Amino acid sequence: MHGSNGSNEAWSTPAGVDRTEEEDLVKRIAVVLAAGVLLAACGESEQTSSTAQTTTKVVVTPRCQRAGTALLPSLRASLRDGVNLKRVSVVKVDGVPDAPVAAFRRGVYAVAALLTGPGMDGTIGIWAVSAEMVRTGGGMAIGADAVTREFSDLGSAASSGSPAAEYADQVAGSDAGQRAIACAKG
């Protein structure tokens, strides 16, 4: 095809469109496409459109840190018969209130895992775990919700409503807790 200026080009300029306008349009399209590629690389995108505008919401997949070999035996040993762990994820907790348990004052992590076994289709367990336990396998851990406390002995002594159980519930509901859960879900 021949362009409007008579050169051999792959496309032609429509009548009434200035070459500069055409180049600006091509540049804008290239920028939009590049932005789309970058957004796709960062996470999933979900588009909602209305007649007035289009909004793009970017959902960034959480960065998952897998549990180390020191922590896994302690978690596994705490489980009821027939229950096992998959995709154990660890996320450091920042910004939760002062811990009622001294072991958590030196650092606390949200640890979540997919619990497997009969009738446990997609059940996620979450624990509030001391920094010491994450590093060494010895320390403090409390099941951070009723489901986890049902299938794990860790923190079963923390009765509902106790300061330790409430703290563990806060850990589960924190940003770190939600990221750990998302990682464990896969």
Backbone bond lengths (Angstrom), bond angles and torsions (degrees), N, CA, C in turn:
res aa  C-N    CA-C-N  psi(-1)  N-CA   C-N-CA  omega(-1)  CA-C   N-CA-C  phi
1 M - - - 1.438 - - 1.505 109.89 -
2 H 1.280 115.82 151.05 1.460 120.09 177.59 1.506 109.33 -106.05
3 G 1.337 117.15 133.32 1.463 122.28 177.48 1.506 110.31 -72.65
4 S 1.334 117.37 177.70 1.453 121.82 -177.29 1.518 111.85 -67.13
5 N 1.318 117.91 -18.63 1.459 120.09 178.93 1.530 111.36 -96.65
6 G 1.320 117.82 8.27 1.450 121.88 176.25 1.509 114.23 85.07
7 S 1.339 119.97 -0.22 1.458 121.31 -179.16 1.516 110.00 -81.62
8 N 1.317 115.83 161.40 1.464 120.84 175.02 1.519 108.54 -80.98
9 E 1.329 117.49 108.47 1.456 122.79 178.83 1.511 107.75 -132.43
10 A 1.312 116.89 162.76 1.452 121.89 -179.29 1.527 111.83 -77.02
11 W 1.322 118.06 -14.04 1.460 121.06 179.23 1.503 109.50 -146.71
12 S 1.310 116.64 165.04 1.461 119.70 -178.04 1.524 109.84 -118.70
13 T 1.317 115.43 155.15 1.448 122.12 178.69 1.522 108.58 -83.61
14 P 1.338 117.56 127.21 1.462 119.61 178.71 1.521 111.22 -61.68
15 A 1.320 116.39 153.14 1.461 121.64 179.85 1.521 109.27 -60.95
16 G 1.306 118.21 138.16 1.453 123.57 177.78 1.519 114.21 85.03
17 V 1.338 118.34 -1.02 1.466 120.87 179.29 1.516 108.45 -106.67
18 D 1.284 115.94 123.59 1.451 123.92 179.71 1.530 108.94 -70.72
19 R 1.315 118.79 144.64 1.469 123.93 -178.47 1.537 111.33 -58.61
20 T 1.343 117.99 -37.26 1.459 122.25 179.42 1.528 110.32 -65.16
21 E 1.336 117.80 -41.94 1.462 121.01 177.25 1.524 110.30 -61.88
22 E 1.314 115.53 -40.01 1.454 120.82 -179.60 1.534 110.67 -63.52
23 E 1.328 117.09 -43.72 1.462 121.01 179.32 1.528 110.88 -65.32
24 D 1.337 117.59 -39.66 1.469 121.17 177.35 1.525 110.76 -62.08
25 L 1.322 116.96 -41.30 1.459 121.22 179.28 1.525 110.57 -63.58
26 V 1.318 117.15 -43.83 1.463 121.39 178.70 1.529 110.13 -61.78
27 K 1.334 117.41 -42.11 1.466 120.88 178.56 1.523 110.99 -62.82
28 R 1.355 117.26 -42.97 1.464 120.53 179.54 1.526 110.92 -62.40
29 I 1.310 116.34 -42.46 1.461 120.50 179.02 1.530 109.92 -62.50
30 A 1.328 117.29 -42.19 1.462 121.40 179.42 1.532 110.85 -62.16
31 V 1.345 117.75 -40.82 1.459 121.75 179.31 1.528 110.20 -64.78
32 V 1.336 117.29 -43.96 1.462 121.39 179.35 1.525 110.28 -62.34
33 L 1.335 117.63 -43.53 1.460 120.77 178.74 1.522 111.33 -64.15
34 A 1.333 117.39 -41.62 1.465 120.81 178.89 1.523 110.65 -64.13
35 A 1.327 117.42 -41.03 1.468 120.50 177.65 1.523 110.51 -62.78
36 G 1.313 117.20 -39.60 1.466 120.96 178.14 1.511 111.92 -62.68
37 V 1.326 117.01 -41.05 1.463 121.18 178.44 1.525 109.94 -64.98
38 L 1.331 117.85 -42.24 1.463 121.20 178.91 1.516 111.22 -63.96
39 L 1.331 117.45 -42.97 1.468 120.08 178.49 1.515 110.60 -63.15
40 A 1.303 117.87 -40.26 1.462 120.80 179.07 1.523 110.63 -64.40
41 A 1.322 117.39 -34.73 1.460 121.00 179.69 1.524 111.51 -70.73
42 C 1.326 118.17 -28.47 1.464 121.75 -178.64 1.512 113.14 -81.57
43 G 1.290 119.05 -25.91 1.451 120.52 -177.00 1.503 110.83 171.02
44 E 1.310 115.19 -165.77 1.439 120.17 179.61 1.515 107.85 -82.64
45 S 1.321 118.25 153.20 1.446 118.99 174.49 1.502 109.08 -123.75
46 E 1.297 114.33 145.48 1.443 121.19 -178.30 1.515 105.60 -128.30
47 Q 1.327 118.12 125.88 1.447 120.05 -177.35 1.510 110.81 -109.40
48 T 1.319 114.65 137.03 1.451 121.62 174.29 1.514 105.71 -123.27
49 S 1.312 117.05 131.57 1.452 116.73 -179.24 1.507 110.83 -124.78
50 S 1.300 114.55 150.20 1.451 122.76 173.03 1.511 106.68 -133.51
51 T 1.315 117.16 175.33 1.462 118.50 -178.73 1.517 111.48 -67.85
52 A 1.329 118.27 -26.82 1.453 121.06 -176.57 1.525 113.15 -85.04
53 Q 1.331 117.89 -38.98 1.465 119.84 -174.98 1.518 111.15 -158.25
54 T 1.326 115.44 165.63 1.452 121.79 175.29 1.511 107.54 -116.24
55 T 1.329 116.62 131.50 1.458 122.17 179.78 1.518 108.27 -113.17
56 T 1.323 116.56 136.88 1.451 120.94 176.46 1.513 108.14 -113.71
57 K 1.328 116.20 125.95 1.458 122.12 177.57 1.523 107.30 -108.13
58 V 1.320 117.17 123.92 1.455 121.46 -179.57 1.521 108.20 -98.42
59 V 1.328 116.36 126.38 1.449 122.16 176.96 1.523 106.49 -107.94
60 V 1.325 116.37 112.44 1.459 120.26 -177.54 1.528 108.51 -88.90
61 T 1.307 116.00 127.22 1.448 121.07 178.41 1.525 108.52 -69.20
62 P 1.336 117.74 132.31 1.456 119.81 -177.74 1.528 111.49 -65.27
63 R 1.304 114.98 147.35 1.458 120.57 176.54 1.517 107.61 -81.52
64 C 1.296 116.74 120.29 1.461 121.71 -173.64 1.521 111.23 -97.13
65 Q 1.324 116.05 130.85 1.460 121.49 171.92 1.519 105.52 -109.90
66 R 1.304 117.12 121.88 1.467 121.32 -179.59 1.526 110.21 -78.96
67 A 1.326 115.05 149.01 1.461 120.67 179.63 1.519 110.02 -64.40
68 G 1.313 115.33 142.33 1.457 120.86 178.66 1.519 112.08 -80.18
69 T 1.294 115.34 172.22 1.463 121.10 -175.95 1.524 113.05 -68.22
70 A 1.323 118.59 -21.51 1.467 120.33 178.96 1.530 111.03 -71.96
71 L 1.303 118.18 -37.02 1.465 122.54 -174.96 1.531 113.27 -80.14
72 L 1.313 117.25 -37.79 1.467 120.86 -172.46 1.532 114.83 -56.82
73 P 1.334 120.55 -45.71 1.473 118.96 179.79 1.539 112.89 -60.27
74 S 1.327 117.38 -37.62 1.464 120.48 179.10 1.524 111.06 -64.85
75 L 1.321 116.34 -43.90 1.466 119.54 178.39 1.528 111.07 -64.23
76 R 1.331 115.66 -47.23 1.475 119.42 -178.45 1.534 111.86 -61.80
77 A 1.323 116.86 -39.71 1.468 120.91 -179.31 1.532 111.93 -65.62
78 S 1.325 117.24 -22.12 1.466 120.34 -177.66 1.526 113.27 -85.04
79 L 1.330 117.68 -9.51 1.465 121.14 -173.51 1.522 112.60 -80.64
80 R 1.314 115.69 148.27 1.462 122.29 174.91 1.532 108.88 -65.03
81 D 1.326 116.90 157.77 1.471 121.56 179.23 1.528 110.73 -55.42
82 G 1.323 115.66 136.34 1.462 121.62 176.80 1.516 114.37 87.07
83 V 1.338 118.00 -5.03 1.468 121.87 -179.70 1.524 108.11 -104.14
84 N 1.329 116.06 137.22 1.462 120.71 177.69 1.522 109.10 -135.64
85 L 1.341 116.18 175.39 1.461 122.90 -176.32 1.519 111.83 -116.08
86 K 1.320 115.73 146.51 1.470 123.06 169.99 1.519 107.20 -138.81
87 R 1.320 116.04 154.69 1.465 123.19 175.69 1.536 112.41 45.74
88 V 1.316 116.68 59.72 1.468 121.76 179.71 1.532 108.28 -78.52
89 S 1.335 116.25 118.12 1.462 122.82 -175.54 1.521 111.07 -116.19
90 V 1.321 115.87 142.10 1.458 122.90 -176.25 1.527 108.86 -124.60
91 V 1.351 116.31 129.62 1.463 121.47 177.04 1.523 108.57 -135.71
92 K 1.336 116.91 127.51 1.470 121.75 178.93 1.519 108.98 -67.65
93 V 1.337 115.63 135.64 1.467 122.22 -179.13 1.522 109.17 -94.45
94 D 1.322 115.96 129.47 1.463 122.66 173.68 1.521 107.79 -123.26
95 G 1.299 117.20 147.50 1.451 121.17 171.15 1.519 116.37 79.14
96 V 1.328 119.12 22.07 1.466 119.77 173.36 1.527 107.85 -98.42
97 P 1.326 117.66 155.43 1.470 120.06 -178.45 1.532 112.15 -59.71
98 D 1.318 115.19 166.78 1.469 120.62 177.91 1.516 110.76 -53.41
99 A 1.296 115.51 135.82 1.462 121.95 -177.19 1.524 111.21 -76.50
100 P 1.340 116.89 139.09 1.463 120.10 176.61 1.533 112.52 -77.59
101 V 1.332 116.49 -9.86 1.462 121.83 -178.71 1.528 107.56 -113.57
102 A 1.330 116.73 127.37 1.466 121.93 -175.47 1.523 112.74 -54.97
103 A 1.320 118.06 -38.36 1.468 121.02 -177.56 1.529 112.09 -60.29
104 F 1.328 118.02 -29.23 1.469 121.38 -179.80 1.525 112.71 -82.31
105 R 1.316 117.62 -14.64 1.473 120.42 -177.99 1.519 112.22 -71.03
106 R 1.320 117.52 -18.10 1.477 121.75 179.01 1.533 111.31 -93.97
107 G 1.299 116.83 7.21 1.468 121.47 178.49 1.516 110.52 131.87
108 V 1.321 115.47 139.11 1.457 120.28 179.60 1.527 109.33 -136.27
109 Y 1.308 115.05 145.75 1.453 122.83 -179.68 1.519 109.20 -125.11
110 A 1.323 115.29 147.28 1.462 121.18 168.91 1.526 105.48 -92.21
111 V 1.312 116.21 125.20 1.470 121.51 179.30 1.527 106.47 -121.26
112 A 1.328 116.44 122.12 1.463 120.89 -179.69 1.524 108.82 -125.04
113 A 1.333 115.09 150.61 1.466 120.60 179.86 1.521 109.65 -150.89
114 L 1.297 114.39 151.36 1.456 120.87 171.14 1.523 106.11 -77.65
115 L 1.342 117.20 122.32 1.464 121.42 178.13 1.520 107.50 -90.20
116 T 1.315 115.97 129.95 1.463 119.93 -179.19 1.515 109.65 -118.08
117 G 1.311 115.11 152.73 1.455 122.29 -179.80 1.516 108.89 147.86
118 P 1.311 116.61 178.06 1.465 120.55 -178.28 1.535 111.95 -57.63
119 G 1.332 115.98 126.79 1.460 122.04 177.17 1.511 115.73 72.17
120 M 1.329 118.21 15.06 1.469 120.97 -176.23 1.522 111.47 -108.69
121 D 1.284 117.54 38.26 1.453 123.36 -175.79 1.532 112.40 -56.93
122 G 1.327 117.49 100.01 1.464 122.55 176.33 1.524 115.22 76.82
123 T 1.331 118.75 15.60 1.468 121.38 179.90 1.524 109.79 -72.82
124 I 1.333 116.01 130.59 1.462 121.57 178.64 1.519 108.57 -108.04
125 G 1.325 116.06 131.22 1.457 121.90 173.85 1.514 108.94 -102.45
126 I 1.327 117.25 144.34 1.471 120.25 177.57 1.526 109.54 -137.94
127 W 1.318 114.56 137.32 1.457 122.24 -178.70 1.523 109.80 -125.61
128 A 1.336 116.03 149.72 1.465 122.55 165.29 1.524 103.89 -94.03
129 V 1.330 116.36 121.46 1.470 121.12 -171.91 1.530 109.45 -126.51
130 S 1.342 115.92 134.92 1.465 120.37 178.72 1.531 109.98 -67.91
131 A 1.332 115.18 153.13 1.462 120.82 177.80 1.523 110.71 -58.05
132 E 1.329 116.41 -38.46 1.461 120.76 179.40 1.529 111.22 -60.04
133 M 1.330 117.11 -42.39 1.469 120.01 -178.97 1.525 111.21 -67.96
134 V 1.335 116.92 -36.55 1.468 120.02 177.78 1.526 109.62 -62.51
135 R 1.357 116.47 -40.79 1.464 120.86 -177.51 1.524 113.30 -77.11
136 T 1.355 116.69 -41.34 1.463 119.46 -168.93 1.528 115.11 -116.86
137 G 1.326 117.47 -16.54 1.458 120.84 -175.76 1.517 112.41 90.63
138 G 1.336 118.00 -11.10 1.463 122.58 176.91 1.511 109.12 -114.37
139 G 1.291 117.37 135.95 1.464 120.98 -178.05 1.513 109.55 152.50
140 M 1.305 116.52 -147.90 1.459 121.89 -173.68 1.525 111.10 -114.97
141 A 1.321 115.84 137.10 1.472 121.94 172.78 1.519 107.92 -145.95
142 I 1.323 115.18 140.62 1.468 121.34 178.46 1.522 107.86 -131.23
143 G 1.308 116.57 130.30 1.458 120.38 172.77 1.514 108.11 -57.74
144 A 1.327 117.04 125.87 1.463 120.96 -170.01 1.519 114.13 -90.97
145 D 1.305 117.56 4.66 1.465 119.92 173.36 1.529 108.59 -154.41
146 A 1.322 116.13 168.27 1.466 120.82 -175.53 1.523 111.95 -61.71
147 V 1.326 117.70 -37.40 1.471 121.32 -179.40 1.526 109.79 -63.18
148 T 1.330 116.61 -47.03 1.464 120.56 -179.43 1.529 110.33 -63.84
149 R 1.329 116.33 -42.77 1.472 119.37 179.86 1.527 111.35 -65.21
150 E 1.332 117.58 -24.46 1.466 120.81 177.52 1.524 111.74 -70.92
151 F 1.345 117.37 -34.77 1.457 120.93 -174.04 1.523 114.49 -106.21
152 S 1.340 117.65 -3.25 1.462 121.74 -178.80 1.521 109.15 -132.80
153 D 1.339 116.09 138.55 1.463 120.73 177.00 1.528 112.42 -75.55
154 L 1.331 117.89 -15.83 1.460 120.36 -178.40 1.522 109.42 -66.83
155 G 1.303 115.00 113.79 1.455 119.64 178.19 1.511 114.43 83.79
156 S 1.323 117.89 8.14 1.463 119.17 -179.71 1.529 111.14 -64.31
157 A 1.327 117.13 -21.28 1.459 120.51 177.24 1.529 111.75 -76.67
158 A 1.329 116.85 -15.85 1.469 120.63 177.93 1.523 108.15 -79.61
159 S 1.312 115.26 98.24 1.465 119.34 -176.31 1.524 110.73 -73.36
160 S 1.318 115.78 151.66 1.463 121.26 179.33 1.517 109.76 -54.06
161 G 1.326 116.21 133.27 1.461 121.81 -179.58 1.512 114.40 90.78
162 S 1.338 117.70 -12.52 1.470 119.63 178.26 1.528 108.58 -72.21
163 P 1.337 117.88 155.83 1.467 119.83 179.04 1.536 112.60 -55.92
164 A 1.335 117.65 -39.59 1.474 120.15 -180.00 1.525 110.89 -65.90
165 A 1.339 118.06 -43.64 1.468 121.05 179.37 1.525 111.06 -66.54
166 E 1.329 117.41 -39.50 1.466 120.29 177.84 1.519 111.14 -64.47
167 Y 1.336 116.35 -39.96 1.467 120.52 177.67 1.531 109.95 -62.50
168 A 1.332 117.26 -45.78 1.466 121.13 178.88 1.529 110.42 -61.26
169 D 1.334 117.40 -38.19 1.467 120.56 176.34 1.530 111.17 -62.94
170 Q 1.352 117.06 -38.12 1.466 120.83 176.83 1.527 110.95 -63.97
171 V 1.314 116.30 -39.22 1.468 120.71 177.62 1.529 109.31 -61.94
172 A 1.329 117.40 -45.08 1.466 121.01 179.66 1.523 111.46 -61.33
173 G 1.322 117.14 -37.23 1.462 120.67 -178.67 1.511 114.92 -84.89
174 S 1.322 117.50 -7.87 1.468 121.20 -179.47 1.527 110.81 -70.58
175 D 1.332 116.48 167.43 1.471 120.65 175.92 1.525 110.69 -56.36
176 A 1.332 116.00 -42.25 1.472 119.75 -179.98 1.525 110.40 -63.36
177 G 1.324 116.92 -42.20 1.460 121.04 178.46 1.524 111.64 -61.44
178 Q 1.322 116.05 -43.21 1.465 119.90 -179.99 1.533 111.84 -67.85
179 R 1.347 116.65 -35.71 1.472 119.57 176.00 1.530 110.70 -66.18
180 A 1.339 115.89 -42.62 1.484 119.32 179.31 1.523 110.26 -61.80
181 I 1.329 117.36 -42.10 1.464 121.34 178.25 1.520 111.02 -62.38
182 A 1.329 116.52 -45.08 1.468 120.21 178.62 1.526 111.43 -60.36
183 C 1.337 116.51 -39.83 1.471 120.21 178.21 1.532 111.16 -64.95
184 A 1.327 116.48 -42.31 1.468 120.62 -178.38 1.535 110.79 -66.11
185 K 1.322 117.08 -31.38 1.467 120.76 178.40 1.519 111.44 -69.01
186 G 1.333 115.00 -24.31 1.461 119.72 177.40 1.439 115.24 90.68
